[in-house]
Structure formats: C-alpha cells, structure tokens
C-alpha cells in the first residue's frame, strides 16, 4: 500500500464527475485507490498478487500529475511507455524572494499563454504551472528539451533566445518521433 498527498483543491479532479475519473484511472491501471477528500490523501492498494509493480509507480505519477494541475486526460499519457513526469520547483530559482514567484510564473506562461503554448507545440510535451511548481509530461527525448527551455526562462534568458533554442532542437525531436535512436 502506498499513499500520496495532493492539494485539497485538486481532489475533485482526481474523483471526477460521479467518480468517472477515478474509475478510468483504476480501469487503465488495474489498481484500486481510495481518496480521503478531507486530507487530500490518496491510498493506492497495490498489494494484490497480480498487481504490476511498474503500474503502481505509473499510477502514482498520474495522481501526482493531476495534483500538479494537469487535466486527467493529459495525465493518463503517463501510462504509456517512455512517458515521464518532471516537476520543477520555482522556489529553487527565486530563493527566498517570494515576491518574484508571480513574475517568473508570468514569464513561463507568457502573454495570453503564448510561451507555454510554444514550449508545448515545439517539444510535444504537456506543461502546467501550478502553485510553486512547473510540471512537464513528455518522452525521454522531448522532456529534457522542454525542461531546459523552462530552466532558461527561469534563469532570466530572453524569450527569443528560448524560442531559438527550441527551434534548433526541432530536427532532433522530429527524428526521434520517427522512431530512430539518437
């Protein structure tokens, strides 16, 4: 049995309308879990004899991703092979200056969500900014590219520099999409 805690305001998203999201996750994974709505704690029952240990880890990532702001349909991408969740803590980049958090969140999102959209479009990764974290879902080729782009922005690089970096990585990402190893 494993447990994971998620923010209180994301508990409803894990459960879904009439429990649909919870049922979907349980059907895909074959693993049951209970939601303590008051505490925001999810208890995963992976001790069944036929439970896949890898699936137990994947379900934890899916729940963590939903807790970090992803929509359930995007988070379930983590059930696929070679799909990973990466969470970047914004506080590591602003130190003790909490007044800078909203500024760097704004830089990551961009005007009208443009920066976030460009990172998603050019890398094929999903990205969400929630609380003090940036979460990314992607494969082993695109995820490091997206994470590096996020870190460039967090370290103060100009958006044009980041967009140029992403454009320079496009051929590599396209080759990876075709299934060739790099």
DOKEVEX-34969 format. One record per residue (C-alpha): residue number from 1; z, y, x. Coordinates in steps of 0.25 Angstrom, whole numbers. Each point is the difference from the previous one (the first is absolute). Layout:
<sites>
SITE seq z y x
SITE NUM Z Y X
...
</sites>
This chain:
<sites>
SITE seq z y x
SITE 1 0 0 0
SITE 2 -4 14 5
SITE 3 3 14 -5
SITE 4 -7 13 2
SITE 5 5 14 -6
SITE 6 -10 10 -5
SITE 7 2 14 -5
SITE 8 5 1 -14
SITE 9 -12 7 -6
SITE 10 -9 -11 5
SITE 11 7 -11 -8
SITE 12 -8 2 -12
SITE 13 -13 -1 7
SITE 14 4 -14 6
SITE 15 3 -5 -14
SITE 16 -12 7 -7
SITE 17 -3 1 -15
SITE 18 7 -12 -7
SITE 19 2 -6 14
SITE 20 -14 -2 2
SITE 21 0 5 15
SITE 22 12 -10 3
SITE 23 -8 -11 -6
SITE 24 -12 3 7
SITE 25 7 0 14
SITE 26 7 -13 -4
SITE 27 -13 -7 -4
SITE 28 -7 4 13
SITE 29 11 -4 9
SITE 30 6 -11 -7
SITE 31 14 5 3
SITE 32 9 6 -11
SITE 33 9 12 2
SITE 34 11 8 -8
SITE 35 1 15 -1
SITE 36 13 6 0
SITE 37 -4 13 -7
SITE 38 13 7 2
SITE 39 1 -2 15
SITE 40 -15 0 3
SITE 41 2 -14 7
SITE 42 -11 -11 -1
SITE 43 5 -14 2
SITE 44 -11 -10 5
SITE 45 2 -14 -3
SITE 46 -8 -7 11
SITE 47 9 -12 2
SITE 48 -8 -9 -9
SITE 49 -5 -13 7
SITE 50 -15 4 -2
SITE 51 1 15 3
SITE 52 -9 4 11
SITE 53 8 8 11
SITE 54 -12 9 3
SITE 55 -1 4 -15
SITE 56 15 3 1
SITE 57 -3 10 11
SITE 58 -12 6 -8
SITE 59 7 2 -13
SITE 60 11 8 8
SITE 61 -11 9 5
SITE 62 -6 1 -13
SITE 63 13 4 -6
SITE 64 3 10 11
SITE 65 -14 6 -1
SITE 66 2 2 -15
SITE 67 14 6 4
SITE 68 -7 10 9
SITE 69 -9 5 -10
SITE 70 -12 -9 -1
SITE 71 -6 -4 -14
SITE 72 2 -15 -2
SITE 73 -15 -3 0
SITE 74 -1 6 14
SITE 75 13 -6 5
SITE 76 -5 -14 -4
SITE 77 -11 1 11
SITE 78 11 -4 9
SITE 79 -1 -14 -6
SITE 80 -14 -1 7
SITE 81 0 -6 14
SITE 82 -1 11 12
SITE 83 6 11 -9
SITE 84 12 7 5
SITE 85 10 11 -4
SITE 86 4 11 10
SITE 87 10 10 -3
SITE 88 2 12 8
SITE 89 13 8 -1
SITE 90 -3 15 0
SITE 91 14 4 5
SITE 92 -4 -6 13
SITE 93 -10 11 1
SITE 94 8 12 -5
SITE 95 13 -4 7
SITE 96 12 7 -7
SITE 97 -9 11 -6
SITE 98 0 -5 -15
SITE 99 -7 13 -4
SITE 100 -12 -5 8
SITE 101 -1 -12 -9
SITE 102 -8 6 -12
SITE 103 -9 7 10
SITE 104 -4 -13 7
SITE 105 -1 -7 -13
SITE 106 -10 11 -5
SITE 107 -8 -1 13
SITE 108 -1 -15 -2
SITE 109 -5 2 -15
SITE 110 -9 12 3
SITE 111 -5 10 -10
SITE 112 -3 -8 -13
SITE 113 3 -13 7
SITE 114 -12 2 9
SITE 115 7 -5 13
SITE 116 6 -13 -6
SITE 117 -13 -3 -7
SITE 118 -8 2 13
SITE 119 9 -10 7
SITE 120 -1 -10 -11
SITE 121 -15 1 -1
SITE 122 -3 0 15
SITE 123 9 -12 3
SITE 124 1 -8 -13
SITE 125 15 1 0
SITE 126 9 4 -11
SITE 127 10 11 3
SITE 128 11 6 -8
SITE 129 10 11 4
SITE 130 14 -3 -7
SITE 131 13 7 4
SITE 132 1 0 15
SITE 133 -10 -11 3
SITE 134 -15 -2 0
SITE 135 -4 -14 -3
SITE 136 -13 -6 3
SITE 137 -7 -13 -4
SITE 138 -12 -6 8
SITE 139 -5 -11 8
SITE 140 2 -2 15
SITE 141 -12 8 4
SITE 142 1 12 -9
SITE 143 15 2 -1
SITE 144 2 4 15
SITE 145 -11 10 -2
SITE 146 7 6 -13
SITE 147 13 0 7
SITE 148 -5 7 12
SITE 149 -6 11 -9
SITE 150 13 2 -8
SITE 151 7 1 13
SITE 152 -10 10 6
SITE 153 3 9 -13
SITE 154 15 -2 2
SITE 155 -1 4 14
SITE 156 -7 13 -4
SITE 157 -15 -3 3
SITE 158 -9 8 -8
SITE 159 -7 -7 -12
SITE 160 -14 2 6
SITE 161 5 -8 12
SITE 162 5 -11 -8
SITE 163 -12 -1 -9
SITE 164 -9 0 13
SITE 165 9 -12 5
SITE 166 -2 -7 -13
SITE 167 -15 2 0
SITE 168 0 -5 15
SITE 169 6 -13 -5
SITE 170 -9 -3 -11
SITE 171 -10 -8 8
SITE 172 12 -9 4
SITE 173 5 -1 -14
SITE 174 -14 -4 -5
SITE 175 -2 -11 10
SITE 176 14 -5 -4
SITE 177 -4 0 -15
SITE 178 -12 -9 3
SITE 179 10 -10 6
SITE 180 -3 1 15
SITE 181 12 0 9
SITE 182 1 12 9
</sites>
